[in-house]
Amino acid sequence: MTRGGFSKFDLVGHDRGGRVSYRLALDHPEKVQRLAVFDVLPISEAWGHADAKFAMTYWPWSLLSQKAPLPEKYLIGAPDAVFDNPFGQGSFGPEVKAEYIETYRDPARVHAICEEYRAAATLDIEHDKADQKEGRRIKCPMLHLWASGGPLDTFYEQNGGALGIWKKWADNVQGRAVKGGHFFPEENPTDTTELLTKFLSA
């Protein structure tokens, strides 16, 4: 962003992009003006609240974080299964789905995917814990949107919901559920765009 001439900027991320975004906001608070994350919690919170329901629903977290080459072999052996599970079912048209599946036939890319999940179970948690120990919080205005009826909408009621968890990490956070599944930005672009535009223009 600095090379592109942006000393400060707004940042939006979905899923892993959301986790990268909140990490950037914590590590470089002087750079991020406003932060929006979609359908994701801080990694240490997700693992910290994990139970049997989490393990059954978010199976990639526990499966793909295992040591190589076990998860790599599973992905390469059945790439279709990844996109037929409830997270992606109905979200992608045939052409997009075919492109994703083809990606999962490339051993180098599959290994990189598994390495991301391994990092989420190790290094990312260490970074979160260091932030908590030092009392670092997200200072910029923050928006969190999550899938209506999805896991983030139903799993964490005793914690004040997903928004309640983010309030432990951010000084100024707002948000709400959006109609659609995990890929609601693609499934419901109208509502997503309207909410995001309102937040970024405030």
C-alpha positions in Angstrom: 0.0 0.0 0.0 2.9 2.4 0.8 4.5 1.6 -2.6 1.1 2.4 -4.2 1.0 5.8 -2.5 -1.4 5.0 0.3 -0.1 5.9 3.7 -3.5 5.2 5.2 -6.4 3.1 3.9 -9.7 1.3 4.6 -9.4 -2.5 4.7 -12.0 -5.2 4.0 -11.5 -8.9 4.2 -13.6 -12.1 4.1 -12.7 -15.4 5.9 -8.9 -15.7 5.8 -8.8 -12.2 4.3 -10.6 -11.0 7.4 -8.0 -12.6 9.7 -5.2 -11.0 7.7 -7.0 -7.7 7.9 -7.5 -7.7 11.7 -3.9 -8.7 12.1 -2.7 -5.8 10.0 -5.0 -3.4 12.0 -3.4 -4.6 15.2 0.2 -4.6 13.9 0.0 -1.3 12.0 -2.8 0.8 13.7 -1.5 4.0 12.1 -2.2 2.6 8.6 -5.8 1.3 8.9 -8.5 4.0 8.9 -11.5 1.6 8.9 -11.7 -2.2 9.1 -14.4 -4.5 7.9 -14.3 -8.3 8.3 -16.8 -10.8 7.0 -17.9 -14.0 8.7 -14.8 -14.5 10.8 -13.7 -14.3 14.5 -10.2 -13.8 15.9 -8.4 -17.1 15.4 -7.6 -17.6 19.1 -11.3 -17.0 19.9 -12.5 -19.5 17.4 -10.1 -22.2 18.7 -10.7 -21.1 22.3 -14.5 -21.7 22.0 -14.1 -24.9 20.0 -16.3 -27.8 21.0 -17.8 -30.8 19.3 -20.2 -28.7 17.3 -17.3 -26.5 16.1 -15.2 -29.6 15.1 -18.1 -31.1 13.1 -19.0 -27.8 11.3 -15.5 -26.3 10.8 -13.9 -29.7 9.9 -11.2 -28.0 7.7 -9.7 -26.4 10.8 -9.0 -29.7 12.5 -8.4 -31.8 9.4 -6.2 -29.5 7.3 -4.0 -28.4 10.3 -2.7 -32.0 10.7 0.9 -32.8 9.8 1.7 -33.4 6.1 1.0 -35.3 4.0 -2.3 -36.6 5.5 -4.5 -33.6 4.7 -2.9 -32.9 1.4 -3.7 -36.5 0.3 -7.3 -36.0 1.4 -7.7 -32.8 -0.6 -6.1 -34.1 -3.8 -8.0 -37.3 -3.5 -11.5 -35.7 -3.3 -11.4 -32.1 -4.3 -15.1 -32.1 -5.2 -16.1 -32.9 -1.6 -14.7 -29.6 -0.3 -17.1 -27.6 -2.4 -20.1 -29.9 -1.8 -20.0 -29.3 1.9 -22.5 -26.9 3.5 -20.1 -23.9 3.5 -19.9 -23.8 -0.3 -23.0 -25.7 -1.4 -25.1 -23.6 -3.8 -22.6 -20.7 -3.7 -20.8 -21.3 -7.0 -21.9 -21.7 -10.5 -20.5 -24.7 -12.5 -17.6 -22.7 -14.1 -16.4 -21.2 -10.9 -16.7 -24.5 -9.1 -14.7 -26.2 -11.8 -12.0 -23.6 -11.5 -11.8 -24.1 -7.7 -11.7 -27.9 -8.1 -8.9 -27.7 -10.6 -6.9 -25.6 -8.2 -7.2 -28.5 -5.7 -5.6 -30.8 -8.1 -2.3 -28.9 -7.9 -0.1 -30.4 -5.1 1.8 -27.1 -4.5 -1.4 -25.2 -4.0 -3.0 -27.8 -1.8 0.1 -27.8 0.4 -0.1 -24.0 0.6 -3.8 -24.3 1.7 -2.9 -26.8 4.4 0.0 -24.6 5.6 -2.5 -21.8 6.1 -4.6 -23.9 8.4 -1.5 -25.1 10.2 -0.5 -21.5 10.8 -4.0 -20.8 12.1 -3.6 -23.5 14.7 -0.1 -22.3 15.8 1.5 -19.1 14.8 -1.7 -17.1 14.5 -2.8 -18.0 18.0 0.7 -17.0 19.4 0.2 -13.6 17.7 -3.3 -13.2 19.2 -2.0 -14.1 22.7 0.8 -11.6 22.4 -1.7 -8.9 21.6 -3.9 -9.8 24.5 -0.9 -9.9 26.9 0.2 -6.4 25.7 -3.3 -5.0 25.8 -3.3 -4.2 22.1 -6.8 -3.5 20.6 -8.2 -2.5 17.2 -8.5 1.3 17.5 -10.1 2.2 14.2 -13.8 1.9 13.5 -14.7 -1.7 12.7 -17.6 -3.4 10.9 -18.3 -7.1 11.3 -20.9 -8.8 9.0 -21.7 -12.5 9.3 -24.1 -15.0 7.7 -27.6 -15.0 9.1 -28.4 -18.4 10.6 -24.8 -19.5 10.1 -22.4 -20.7 12.8 -21.3 -17.2 13.8 -24.9 -16.3 14.2 -25.8 -19.2 16.4 -22.7 -20.6 18.1 -21.7 -17.8 20.5 -24.9 -16.5 22.0 -23.5 -17.0 25.6 -20.7 -14.6 24.6 -23.0 -11.9 23.2 -22.8 -13.4 19.7 -20.0 -12.7 17.2 -20.2 -9.0 17.9 -19.8 -9.6 21.6 -16.5 -11.5 20.9 -15.2 -8.7 18.6 -15.9 -6.1 21.3 -13.2 -7.8 23.3 -10.8 -6.9 20.5 -12.0 -3.6 19.1 -12.9 -0.2 20.7 -15.5 0.8 18.1 -17.2 -2.1 16.4 -20.6 -2.5 14.9 -22.2 -5.2 12.8 -25.1 -7.5 11.9 -26.1 -10.7 10.3 -26.6 -10.7 6.5 -28.8 -13.0 4.5 -26.8 -15.7 2.8 -24.3 -18.4 3.7 -20.6 -18.1 4.4 -20.1 -16.7 0.9 -22.8 -14.0 1.4 -20.7 -11.3 -0.4 -21.3 -13.3 -3.6 -24.7 -14.6 -2.7 -26.1 -11.3 -1.5 -24.0 -8.6 -3.0 -26.7 -5.9 -2.8 -27.1 -6.0 1.0 -23.4 -6.5 1.6 -22.4 -3.5 -0.6 -25.1 -1.3 1.0 -23.9 -2.0 4.5 -20.2 -1.7 3.6 -20.7 1.6 1.7 -22.7 3.1 4.6 -19.9 2.1 7.0 -17.0 3.4 4.8 -18.8 6.7 4.0 -19.7 7.5 7.6 
